[in-house]
Amino acid sequence: MGQNGGPSAAELDAIEHEMPLILAEVEELDVQISLLDRTPTEMDQRRLRRARNKVLATRRTLTNQAGAASPGVA
């Protein structure tokens, strides 16, 4: 934590770096919440599948970026 009790610059940078994943996960959660009280239609299932795929693609991108940043890790 920073001196004023808030997040440090490094913590803010980490959050900013992970923001695409956070937003993709929120989008997926929104779709899941919308489907809690009804039977999903084919369109709903597609929305959920797209949201899940977006989360996976974003995780893959962040993982690849982290791997490129630390080439000594196998």
C-alpha positions in Angstrom: 0.0 0.0 0.0 1.1 3.5 -0.7 2.0 6.0 2.1 -1.5 7.5 2.1 -3.2 4.2 2.6 -4.1 3.9 -1.1 -2.6 1.6 -3.7 1.0 2.1 -4.8 2.0 3.1 -8.3 3.0 -0.6 -8.9 -0.3 -1.8 -7.7 -2.2 0.6 -10.0 0.0 -0.5 -12.9 -0.9 -4.1 -12.2 -4.6 -3.3 -12.1 -4.3 -1.4 -15.3 -2.5 -4.3 -17.0 -5.2 -6.7 -15.9 -8.1 -4.4 -16.7 -9.0 -6.1 -20.0 -9.4 -9.4 -18.1 -11.4 -7.8 -15.3 -13.8 -6.3 -17.8 -14.2 -9.6 -19.7 -14.9 -11.4 -16.5 -17.5 -8.8 -15.5 -19.1 -9.2 -18.9 -19.3 -12.9 -18.5 -20.8 -12.5 -15.0 -23.4 -10.1 -16.4 -24.5 -12.7 -18.9 -24.6 -15.4 -16.2 -26.7 -13.2 -13.9 -29.1 -12.5 -16.7 -29.7 -16.2 -17.1 -30.2 -17.1 -13.5 -34.0 -17.0 -13.5 -34.8 -18.3 -17.0 -34.1 -21.1 -19.4 -31.4 -19.9 -21.8 -32.3 -19.6 -25.4 -29.9 -20.4 -28.2 -29.0 -16.7 -28.4 -28.3 -16.6 -24.7 -26.1 -19.7 -25.0 -24.1 -17.9 -27.7 -23.7 -14.8 -25.6 -22.4 -16.9 -22.7 -20.1 -18.8 -25.0 -18.7 -15.6 -26.5 -18.2 -14.1 -23.1 -16.3 -17.2 -21.9 -14.2 -17.2 -25.0 -13.4 -13.6 -24.5 -12.2 -14.3 -21.0 -10.1 -17.2 -22.1 -8.6 -15.2 -25.0 -7.8 -12.3 -22.7 -6.2 -14.6 -20.1 -4.1 -16.2 -22.9 -2.9 -12.8 -24.1 -2.0 -11.7 -20.6 -0.2 -15.0 -19.9 1.8 -14.6 -23.2 2.7 -11.1 -22.4 4.0 -12.2 -18.9 5.9 -15.0 -20.5 7.5 -12.6 -23.0 8.5 -10.3 -20.2 10.3 -13.0 -18.3 12.2 -15.1 -21.0 14.1 -17.1 -18.4 11.0 -18.9 -17.3 10.3 -22.2 -19.1 
